[in-house]
Amino acid sequence: MRQRCLATMSLAALAASVPLTARAQYDCAGVSESKNVSLSSVLVASGLSEPVFVTSPPADTVRLFVVERGGLIKIHKRGDPTGTLTTFLDISAKVDSETDAEMGLLGLAFDPSYATTRFFWINYTESVAGQVYTVVARYTAIAGDPDHADGASAVQVLRFAQPETNHKGGMLDFGADGFLYVYTGDGGGGGDAHGVCGNAQNRTVLLGKILRLDVRGVDAGSTLPDCAPPGATYRVPLSNPFRDGPGIGLCDEIWAYGLRNPWRSSRDALTGDFYVADVGEACWEEVNWVPGASTGGENYGWRQMEGSQCFNPNQIFTCNPTGATCAGSPSCNDPSITRPVVNFSHSGTGACAVTGGYAYRGCRMSNYQGRYFYGDYCAGFVKSFVISGGVATIPTDVTTQVDPGGVLPFAFSSFGVDAQGELFVVSLNGVVRKIVPPFGDLEVSDFGAAAAFRLSKTGDWTWEDLFLATEVPVSFYRVYRGSVNGAYTCVFKATLPKWPLGGDPVVPAPGQLFAYVITAVNAFGTETSRGTTGTFNASTCP
């Protein structure tokens, strides 16, 4: 922590005057910034069954919601042991997660006004008499019991048939416009062999698309559903790019098209930029980007292209074939196709399916602002880049930092962010890890967490509970006393973030000041940053 100088007589809580850094897209109160230039991770949840996504309701800084493919949503509360989980919703009786590994409960999005409405939306697959369906439904949390949802509160928003068992997409999220975005796969099988040119290029079907729906009644000009079967409860926003009226021509619900299996897409919390990761066929994986000012209508290229390469459905396992033509669809490399900013090959890499992530806009790691993270399900790597001028720049591989124990390979199912923008990685092996600064780069009650540092001679001295704030385990704290930029000596050691009964019994001599620095120590003996210069003697309270 930064040095805290105490006046001779008052021992006032000077820390309260330290301003918070402006990080407007999230509520960062109580979160201290770190200037780390490398990363690590910490286990936050374990004992899960095939987790595929994590998220939090807006402004809920306590709870992390974990989606399990089999049909359960569980809650992990910050500060709880990793195996302590509460079941929020169980719809396993409705969900078909057995027919194919790409089926199940796949998506979750909370109402932007969740604290008031208690509404949330899920995306899952079900099977009826052998027919597979994708279902988007709204549920409601129980009033007065926020850790449990009402299983009988389901309102079906959208349900449509699937021709195959794989490529279901499944992501849901809300834009700043208040509309729900639904990401769908091309219907499955190999090579999108559906119809004349495949589902993804066919704008009269909902498959292989990003759909934009008004499920909250925010658009007075919205119209009735177009391509959904009877019973759909959403409306179509007036500004959707292909809107031509219900029952006429193209599906009004479509925002963008040309996707094979968009597995985890996101938007930059600051700029609104879209990042769409699309799983490839046998050769190439891709990450797409479009600016937040986009009005939709993008064609991401499948099945005319796989990544930045041509694709021929008659040569599925031939990488970089001569592109096939298809009447009514643009040819390979047509300028109307939105090209990926990153694509990577399966050959020699162990990669098989991209896992899309997020552009980091969290509260803690200022040096990573705007950096996008992504991975691969099979290769288990975690990589990142920064968009500059529409181009992916400064590519960085952070796998050994984020996953030093190697738990992600062959099971890297998702990224997620919490209500403070902090980033998580999820493994089908049953664990969720949080990306954090290395322990030595953390500080206790640094700028941004000033309200968590209090000095008073009439009560306990308290400081930031670093474990509660970061979920990084702490063994104990050290309190150093000294002079500004001078010599500091450890004068108190505590396992709890406080010095009870008025704190330091020693007061400075008249006309003198004390400065205090508090650090945390982990089980390996590593100490957090002291945040100031000077010499430190820890031997008096090791």
C-alpha positions as CSV (number, residue, x, y, z in Angstrom):
1,M,0.0,0.0,0.0
2,R,1.1,3.6,-0.5
3,Q,2.6,5.2,2.5
4,R,0.2,6.7,5.0
5,C,1.6,9.6,7.2
6,L,-0.1,10.1,10.5
7,A,-0.2,13.5,12.2
8,T,1.3,13.9,15.7
9,M,-1.8,14.3,17.6
10,S,-4.9,13.2,15.6
11,L,-4.0,9.8,13.9
12,A,-6.8,10.7,11.4
13,A,-8.0,8.5,8.6
14,L,-6.1,10.3,5.9
15,A,-6.7,7.5,3.4
16,A,-10.3,8.6,3.0
17,S,-9.1,11.6,1.0
18,V,-7.4,9.5,-1.8
19,P,-9.5,9.8,-5.0
20,L,-10.7,6.8,-6.9
21,T,-9.4,6.3,-10.4
22,A,-12.1,6.9,-13.0
23,R,-13.1,3.5,-14.3
24,A,-16.7,4.4,-15.3
25,Q,-17.9,1.2,-17.0
26,Y,-17.8,-0.7,-13.7
27,D,-18.3,0.1,-10.0
28,C,-14.7,-0.2,-8.8
29,A,-15.2,1.1,-5.3
30,G,-13.0,-0.8,-2.9
31,V,-10.8,-2.3,-5.6
32,S,-7.1,-1.3,-5.6
33,E,-5.3,-1.0,-8.9
34,S,-2.2,-3.0,-9.7
35,K,0.5,-2.0,-12.2
36,N,1.4,-5.6,-13.1
37,V,2.9,-6.4,-16.4
38,S,2.4,-10.2,-16.1
39,L,-0.5,-12.4,-15.0
40,S,-1.4,-15.3,-12.8
41,S,-4.6,-17.0,-11.8
42,V,-6.3,-18.4,-8.7
43,L,-8.8,-21.2,-8.3
44,V,-12.2,-19.7,-7.3
45,A,-14.6,-22.6,-7.9
46,S,-14.2,-26.4,-8.1
47,G,-16.3,-29.6,-8.0
48,L,-18.5,-28.4,-10.8
49,S,-19.9,-30.6,-13.5
50,E,-18.9,-29.5,-17.0
51,P,-19.1,-25.7,-16.5
52,V,-19.4,-23.8,-19.8
53,F,-19.8,-20.1,-18.7
54,V,-19.6,-17.7,-15.8
55,T,-21.1,-14.2,-15.3
56,S,-22.6,-11.9,-12.7
57,P,-25.6,-9.7,-12.6
58,P,-24.9,-6.0,-13.1
59,A,-23.4,-4.4,-10.0
60,D,-23.4,-7.7,-8.0
61,T,-19.8,-7.8,-6.8
62,V,-20.4,-10.7,-4.4
63,R,-21.8,-13.5,-6.6
64,L,-20.4,-15.4,-9.6
65,F,-23.0,-17.5,-11.5
66,V,-21.6,-20.7,-13.1
67,V,-23.5,-22.4,-15.9
68,E,-23.2,-26.2,-16.1
69,R,-23.9,-27.9,-19.4
70,G,-26.2,-30.5,-17.8
71,G,-28.8,-27.8,-16.9
72,L,-27.8,-26.3,-13.6
73,I,-26.7,-22.7,-12.7
74,K,-24.7,-22.5,-9.5
75,I,-23.6,-19.5,-7.4
76,H,-20.1,-19.1,-6.0
77,K,-19.9,-16.2,-3.4
78,R,-16.7,-14.2,-3.2
79,G,-14.7,-15.3,-0.2
80,D,-16.3,-18.7,0.1
81,P,-14.2,-21.9,-0.2
82,T,-13.9,-23.1,-3.8
83,G,-16.2,-26.0,-3.3
84,T,-19.0,-24.0,-1.6
85,L,-21.7,-23.6,-4.2
86,T,-25.4,-22.9,-4.2
87,T,-27.8,-24.2,-6.9
88,F,-29.6,-21.2,-8.3
89,L,-31.6,-23.0,-11.0
90,D,-32.0,-26.6,-12.0
91,I,-33.7,-27.3,-15.4
92,S,-31.8,-30.6,-16.0
93,A,-35.1,-32.4,-16.6
94,K,-35.7,-30.1,-19.6
95,V,-32.2,-30.0,-21.1
96,D,-30.8,-32.5,-23.5
97,S,-27.0,-32.6,-22.9
98,E,-26.6,-36.3,-23.6
99,T,-27.2,-36.5,-27.4
100,D,-24.2,-34.5,-28.3
101,A,-21.3,-32.8,-26.4
102,E,-22.3,-29.5,-28.0
103,M,-25.8,-29.6,-26.6
104,G,-27.0,-28.6,-23.1
105,L,-27.5,-25.4,-21.1
106,L,-25.2,-23.1,-23.0
107,G,-25.9,-19.4,-22.3
108,L,-27.0,-17.0,-19.6
109,A,-27.7,-13.2,-19.6
110,F,-29.0,-11.0,-16.8
111,D,-31.5,-8.2,-17.4
112,P,-29.6,-4.9,-17.4
113,S,-32.1,-3.9,-14.6
114,Y,-31.8,-7.3,-12.9
115,A,-31.8,-5.8,-9.4
116,T,-35.4,-4.5,-10.0
117,T,-36.9,-7.1,-12.4
118,R,-35.1,-10.2,-11.3
119,F,-35.3,-11.4,-14.9
120,F,-32.6,-13.5,-16.6
121,W,-32.5,-15.4,-19.9
122,I,-31.0,-18.8,-20.7
123,N,-30.2,-20.7,-23.9
124,Y,-30.5,-24.5,-24.0
125,T,-31.2,-27.5,-26.2
126,E,-34.1,-29.9,-25.7
127,S,-35.2,-33.0,-27.6
128,V,-38.8,-34.0,-28.3
129,A,-39.5,-37.2,-30.1
130,G,-36.0,-37.2,-31.5
131,Q,-36.1,-33.6,-32.8
132,V,-33.6,-31.2,-31.3
133,Y,-34.6,-27.6,-30.5
134,T,-32.8,-24.5,-29.4
135,V,-34.8,-22.7,-26.7
136,V,-34.3,-19.2,-25.3
137,A,-36.4,-18.6,-22.2
138,R,-36.8,-16.0,-19.4
139,Y,-36.8,-16.9,-15.8
140,T,-37.2,-14.9,-12.6
141,A,-35.3,-15.0,-9.3
142,I,-37.4,-15.5,-6.2
143,A,-38.3,-12.3,-4.4
144,G,-36.7,-12.2,-1.0
145,D,-34.5,-15.2,-1.9
146,P,-32.0,-13.9,-4.4
147,D,-29.9,-17.1,-4.4
148,H,-32.7,-19.1,-5.9
149,A,-34.7,-18.8,-9.1
150,D,-38.3,-19.8,-9.5
151,G,-38.2,-22.9,-11.7
152,A,-41.9,-22.4,-12.6
153,S,-41.4,-18.9,-13.9
154,A,-40.2,-19.8,-17.4
155,V,-41.5,-17.7,-20.3
156,Q,-40.4,-19.1,-23.6
157,V,-39.0,-16.4,-25.8
158,L,-37.8,-18.3,-28.9
159,R,-37.8,-22.0,-29.9
160,F,-36.6,-23.3,-33.2
161,A,-35.8,-26.8,-34.7
162,Q,-32.2,-27.9,-35.3
163,P,-31.3,-30.1,-38.3
164,E,-28.3,-31.7,-36.5
165,T,-27.0,-32.2,-33.0
166,N,-23.9,-30.0,-33.1
167,H,-23.1,-26.3,-33.7
168,K,-25.5,-24.7,-31.3
169,G,-23.7,-21.5,-30.5
170,G,-25.6,-20.6,-27.3
171,M,-24.2,-17.2,-26.2
172,L,-26.6,-14.6,-25.0
173,D,-25.8,-11.0,-24.1
174,F,-27.4,-7.5,-23.8
175,G,-26.0,-4.6,-25.7
176,A,-26.0,-1.0,-24.5
177,D,-29.1,-0.6,-26.7
178,G,-31.0,-2.9,-24.3
179,F,-31.6,-5.6,-26.9
180,L,-30.8,-9.3,-26.4
181,Y,-28.3,-10.7,-28.8
182,V,-28.6,-14.5,-29.5
183,Y,-25.7,-16.3,-31.2
184,T,-26.7,-19.4,-33.3
185,G,-24.7,-22.1,-35.0
186,D,-25.2,-23.2,-38.6
187,G,-27.3,-26.2,-37.7
188,G,-24.5,-28.8,-37.5
189,G,-23.1,-31.6,-39.5
190,G,-20.1,-30.9,-41.6
191,G,-19.5,-28.2,-44.2
192,D,-23.0,-26.6,-43.6
193,A,-24.6,-28.9,-46.1
194,H,-28.0,-27.4,-45.6
195,G,-30.0,-26.2,-48.6
196,V,-28.3,-24.7,-51.7
197,C,-25.6,-22.6,-50.0
198,G,-25.8,-23.6,-46.4
199,N,-27.7,-22.1,-43.5
200,A,-25.1,-19.5,-42.5
201,Q,-25.5,-17.6,-45.8
202,N,-29.3,-18.1,-46.0
203,R,-31.0,-15.0,-44.4
204,T,-34.4,-16.7,-44.4
205,V,-33.4,-19.0,-41.5
206,L,-32.1,-18.2,-38.0
207,L,-29.1,-20.6,-38.1
208,G,-25.5,-19.3,-38.4
209,K,-26.5,-15.9,-37.2
210,I,-26.4,-13.2,-34.6
211,L,-30.0,-12.4,-33.7
212,R,-31.1,-9.1,-32.1
213,L,-34.3,-9.2,-30.2
214,D,-36.4,-6.8,-28.1
215,V,-37.3,-8.9,-25.1
216,R,-37.7,-6.0,-22.7
217,G,-40.1,-3.8,-24.6
218,V,-37.5,-1.0,-25.0
219,D,-38.4,-0.1,-28.7
220,A,-41.8,1.4,-29.3
221,G,-41.3,0.8,-33.0
222,S,-40.6,-2.9,-32.7
223,T,-42.6,-5.4,-34.7
224,L,-43.8,-9.0,-34.4
225,P,-41.5,-12.0,-34.7
226,D,-40.8,-13.0,-38.3
227,C,-39.0,-16.4,-38.6
228,A,-39.9,-17.9,-35.2
229,P,-42.6,-20.6,-34.8
230,P,-45.9,-19.5,-33.1
231,G,-45.5,-18.7,-29.4
232,A,-42.4,-16.5,-29.6
233,T,-42.7,-13.6,-27.1
234,Y,-40.0,-11.2,-28.4
235,R,-40.4,-8.3,-30.8
236,V,-38.0,-7.2,-33.6
237,P,-36.2,-3.8,-33.2
238,L,-37.0,-1.2,-35.7
239,S,-33.3,-0.7,-36.5
240,N,-32.5,-4.3,-37.4
241,P,-30.6,-4.3,-40.7
242,F,-32.7,-6.8,-42.6
243,R,-36.1,-5.9,-41.3
244,D,-38.7,-6.1,-44.1
245,G,-41.8,-7.0,-42.2
246,P,-43.1,-10.2,-40.7
247,G,-43.6,-13.0,-43.1
248,I,-41.8,-11.2,-46.0
249,G,-38.4,-12.2,-47.4
250,L,-35.5,-12.2,-45.0
251,C,-35.6,-12.9,-41.3
252,D,-36.1,-9.6,-39.5
253,E,-34.4,-11.0,-36.4
254,I,-30.9,-11.2,-38.0
255,W,-28.3,-8.7,-37.0
256,A,-25.3,-10.4,-38.7
257,Y,-24.8,-13.7,-40.5
258,G,-22.2,-16.1,-42.0
259,L,-21.2,-18.0,-38.8
260,R,-20.4,-21.6,-38.3
261,N,-20.5,-22.0,-34.6
262,P,-19.9,-18.8,-32.7
263,W,-18.5,-20.1,-29.4
264,R,-18.3,-17.2,-27.0
265,S,-18.7,-13.7,-28.3
266,S,-18.6,-10.5,-26.4
267,R,-18.6,-6.7,-26.6
268,D,-16.0,-4.3,-25.2
269,A,-17.6,-2.8,-22.0
270,L,-16.1,0.6,-22.8
271,T,-16.3,1.0,-26.6
272,G,-19.1,-1.5,-27.5
273,D,-16.9,-3.2,-30.1
274,F,-18.0,-6.7,-31.1
275,Y,-15.6,-9.7,-30.8
276,V,-17.0,-12.8,-32.4
277,A,-15.1,-16.1,-32.1
278,D,-16.2,-18.6,-34.7
279,V,-15.2,-22.3,-34.6
280,G,-13.8,-23.6,-37.8
281,E,-14.2,-26.8,-39.7
282,A,-11.0,-28.9,-40.1
283,C,-8.3,-26.3,-40.7
284,W,-8.8,-22.7,-39.4
285,E,-10.1,-20.9,-36.3
286,E,-11.0,-17.3,-36.3
287,V,-11.7,-14.2,-34.1
288,N,-13.7,-11.4,-35.7
289,W,-14.0,-7.8,-34.7
290,V,-16.3,-5.0,-35.7
291,P,-16.5,-1.5,-34.1
292,G,-19.2,-0.7,-31.6
293,A,-20.7,1.9,-34.0
294,S,-21.7,-0.9,-36.4
295,T,-25.3,-0.9,-37.5
296,G,-25.2,-4.7,-38.2
297,G,-25.5,-6.5,-41.4
298,E,-22.0,-8.1,-41.4
299,N,-21.4,-11.3,-43.3
300,Y,-18.6,-13.2,-41.5
301,G,-18.1,-15.5,-44.5
302,W,-19.0,-19.1,-43.6
303,R,-19.3,-21.3,-45.6
304,Q,-17.6,-19.5,-48.4
305,M,-14.6,-19.0,-46.2
306,E,-13.1,-20.7,-43.2
307,G,-11.0,-18.1,-41.3
308,S,-9.2,-16.0,-44.0
309,Q,-9.1,-19.0,-46.4
310,C,-11.4,-20.2,-49.0
311,F,-13.7,-23.2,-48.2
312,N,-15.2,-25.8,-50.4
313,P,-17.9,-28.0,-48.9
314,N,-16.9,-30.8,-51.3
315,Q,-13.4,-30.8,-49.9
316,I,-14.0,-30.4,-46.1
317,F,-10.6,-31.8,-45.0
318,T,-8.6,-30.0,-47.7
319,C,-7.1,-26.8,-46.2
320,N,-7.0,-23.8,-48.5
321,P,-8.9,-25.3,-51.4
322,T,-10.2,-23.4,-54.4
323,G,-13.3,-21.6,-53.3
324,A,-16.6,-22.9,-54.3
325,T,-19.2,-20.7,-55.9
326,C,-22.8,-20.6,-54.8
327,A,-25.6,-18.6,-56.5
328,G,-26.9,-15.9,-54.3
329,S,-23.8,-15.8,-52.0
330,P,-20.6,-13.8,-52.3
331,S,-17.6,-15.7,-53.5
332,C,-14.5,-16.3,-51.5
333,N,-12.6,-13.1,-50.6
334,D,-15.5,-10.9,-51.8
335,P,-15.0,-7.4,-50.2
336,S,-18.5,-7.6,-48.7
337,I,-17.2,-10.4,-46.3
338,T,-16.0,-9.2,-42.9
339,R,-12.6,-10.8,-42.5
340,P,-11.3,-12.1,-39.1
341,V,-8.6,-10.0,-37.3
342,V,-7.0,-13.3,-36.1
343,N,-7.1,-16.8,-37.5
344,F,-5.0,-19.7,-36.6
345,S,-4.4,-23.2,-38.1
346,H,-5.0,-26.6,-36.6
347,S,-1.9,-27.9,-38.3
348,G,0.9,-28.5,-35.8
349,T,-0.8,-26.5,-33.0
350,G,-3.2,-29.0,-31.4
351,A,-5.9,-26.4,-31.9
352,C,-9.4,-27.6,-32.8
353,A,-12.0,-25.0,-31.6
354,V,-11.5,-21.4,-30.7
355,T,-12.9,-20.2,-27.3
356,G,-13.7,-16.5,-27.5
357,G,-13.1,-14.2,-24.5
358,Y,-13.3,-10.5,-23.6
359,A,-11.5,-7.2,-24.0
360,Y,-10.3,-6.5,-20.4
361,R,-12.0,-3.5,-18.9
362,G,-11.8,-4.6,-15.3
363,C,-11.0,-2.6,-12.2
364,R,-7.7,-4.0,-11.0
365,M,-5.2,-4.3,-13.9
366,S,-4.7,-0.9,-15.5
367,N,-1.9,-2.1,-17.8
368,Y,-4.3,-4.6,-19.5
369,Q,-7.1,-2.2,-20.4
370,G,-8.5,-3.0,-23.8
371,R,-6.5,-6.2,-24.3
372,Y,-8.6,-9.0,-25.8
373,F,-8.2,-12.6,-24.5
374,Y,-9.1,-15.8,-26.3
375,G,-8.1,-19.5,-26.3
376,D,-8.7,-22.9,-27.8
377,Y,-10.6,-25.8,-26.4
378,C,-8.1,-28.5,-27.4
379,A,-4.8,-26.7,-27.4
380,G,-5.6,-25.0,-24.0
381,F,-3.7,-21.9,-24.8
382,V,-4.6,-18.4,-23.6
383,K,-3.6,-15.6,-26.0
384,S,-4.3,-11.9,-26.3
385,F,-4.0,-8.9,-28.6
386,V,-5.0,-5.2,-28.8
387,I,-7.1,-3.8,-31.6
388,S,-5.5,-0.7,-33.1
389,G,-6.9,0.8,-36.2
390,G,-9.0,-2.3,-36.8
391,V,-6.0,-4.5,-36.7
392,A,-4.9,-7.1,-34.0
393,T,-1.6,-5.9,-32.6
394,I,0.8,-6.8,-29.8
395,P,-0.1,-10.6,-29.9
396,T,0.9,-12.2,-26.6
397,D,0.8,-15.8,-25.3
398,V,0.0,-15.8,-21.6
399,T,-0.8,-19.5,-21.2
400,T,2.0,-20.3,-18.7
401,Q,1.1,-17.3,-16.6
402,V,-2.7,-18.0,-16.5
403,D,-2.6,-21.8,-16.4
404,P,0.7,-22.9,-14.9
405,G,-0.7,-26.2,-13.7
406,G,-2.1,-27.1,-17.1
407,V,-5.7,-27.7,-16.2
408,L,-7.2,-26.1,-19.4
409,P,-6.0,-28.4,-22.3
410,F,-8.7,-30.4,-23.9
411,A,-11.4,-28.8,-21.7
412,F,-11.1,-25.0,-22.2
413,S,-14.8,-24.2,-22.3
414,S,-15.2,-20.4,-21.8
415,F,-14.1,-17.1,-20.5
416,G,-16.3,-14.9,-18.3
417,V,-16.3,-11.5,-16.5
418,D,-17.8,-10.5,-13.1
419,A,-19.6,-7.3,-12.2
420,Q,-16.2,-5.5,-11.9
421,G,-14.9,-6.6,-15.2
422,E,-12.4,-9.1,-13.8
423,L,-11.7,-12.0,-16.1
424,F,-12.2,-15.8,-15.5
425,V,-11.3,-18.9,-17.4
426,V,-13.5,-22.0,-17.3
427,S,-12.6,-25.7,-17.8
428,L,-15.0,-28.6,-18.4
429,N,-12.8,-30.4,-15.9
430,G,-14.9,-28.7,-13.3
431,V,-13.0,-25.6,-12.3
432,V,-13.1,-21.9,-12.6
433,R,-10.0,-19.7,-12.3
434,K,-9.7,-16.0,-12.0
435,I,-7.0,-14.1,-13.8
436,V,-5.2,-11.9,-11.3
437,P,-1.9,-10.0,-10.9
438,P,1.0,-12.0,-9.5
439,F,0.9,-11.9,-5.7
440,G,4.0,-9.7,-5.5
441,D,2.3,-7.0,-7.6
442,L,-0.8,-6.7,-5.4
443,E,-1.0,-4.0,-2.8
444,V,-3.2,-3.8,0.3
445,S,-5.5,-0.8,0.1
446,D,-3.7,0.9,-2.7
447,F,-5.3,3.8,-4.5
448,G,-8.9,2.9,-5.4
449,A,-9.5,0.9,-2.2
450,A,-8.9,3.9,0.1
451,A,-12.2,3.5,1.9
452,A,-11.0,0.1,3.2
453,F,-8.2,1.7,5.2
454,R,-9.2,3.3,8.5
455,L,-7.1,4.6,11.4
456,S,-8.6,5.7,14.7
457,K,-7.6,5.7,18.3
458,T,-11.2,5.0,19.3
459,G,-11.7,1.8,17.4
460,D,-9.9,-1.0,15.4
461,W,-7.5,-0.1,12.6
462,T,-8.8,-1.8,9.5
463,W,-7.5,-2.3,6.0
464,E,-8.5,-4.1,2.8
465,D,-9.4,-7.8,3.1
466,L,-7.2,-8.8,0.2
467,F,-8.6,-12.3,0.0
468,L,-12.2,-11.0,-0.2
469,A,-11.2,-8.4,-2.8
470,T,-9.2,-10.7,-5.0
471,E,-9.9,-14.3,-3.9
472,V,-6.1,-14.8,-3.8
473,P,-5.3,-16.7,-0.5
474,V,-3.5,-14.7,2.2
475,S,-1.7,-16.2,5.1
476,F,-1.3,-13.0,7.2
477,Y,-0.7,-9.3,7.1
478,R,2.3,-7.2,8.2
479,V,2.0,-3.6,9.5
480,Y,5.2,-1.6,9.1
481,R,5.9,1.6,11.0
482,G,8.6,4.0,9.8
483,S,9.3,7.4,8.4
484,V,8.5,8.7,4.9
485,N,10.9,7.0,2.4
486,G,13.0,5.9,5.3
487,A,13.4,2.8,7.4
488,Y,10.3,0.7,8.2
489,T,10.0,-2.0,10.9
490,C,7.2,-4.5,11.2
491,V,5.3,-3.8,14.4
492,F,2.2,-5.9,14.1
493,K,1.3,-9.2,12.4
494,A,-2.4,-10.3,11.9
495,T,-4.3,-13.0,10.2
496,L,-7.4,-10.7,10.0
497,P,-7.3,-7.3,8.2
498,K,-7.4,-5.3,11.4
499,W,-5.4,-4.1,14.4
500,P,-7.9,-4.1,17.2
501,L,-8.3,-1.8,20.2
502,G,-7.0,1.4,18.7
503,G,-4.2,0.1,16.7
504,D,-0.6,1.1,17.4
505,P,-0.1,1.9,21.1
506,V,2.9,3.9,20.3
507,V,2.4,7.6,19.3
508,P,4.9,9.8,17.6
509,A,6.9,12.3,19.6
510,P,5.7,15.9,19.4
511,G,6.5,17.4,16.0
512,Q,7.1,14.0,14.4
513,L,5.1,11.8,12.1
514,F,4.8,8.0,11.7
515,A,4.2,6.4,8.3
516,Y,2.6,3.0,8.0
517,V,2.7,0.4,5.2
518,I,0.6,-2.8,5.3
519,T,1.4,-5.8,3.2
520,A,0.0,-9.3,2.8
521,V,2.0,-12.6,2.8
522,N,0.9,-15.8,1.2
523,A,1.7,-19.5,2.0
524,F,4.9,-19.4,0.0
525,G,6.3,-16.5,1.9
526,T,5.7,-14.0,-1.0
527,E,4.9,-10.5,0.1
528,T,2.7,-8.0,-1.7
529,S,4.2,-4.8,-3.0
530,R,5.0,-2.2,-0.4
531,G,4.2,0.7,-2.7
532,T,6.9,3.0,-1.5
533,T,10.7,3.3,-1.3
534,G,12.7,2.7,1.9
535,T,14.2,-0.2,3.8
536,F,11.9,-2.7,5.4
537,N,12.7,-5.0,8.3
538,A,10.2,-7.9,8.5
539,S,12.2,-10.0,11.0
540,T,10.4,-8.6,14.0
541,C,7.2,-10.2,12.9
542,P,8.0,-12.8,10.2
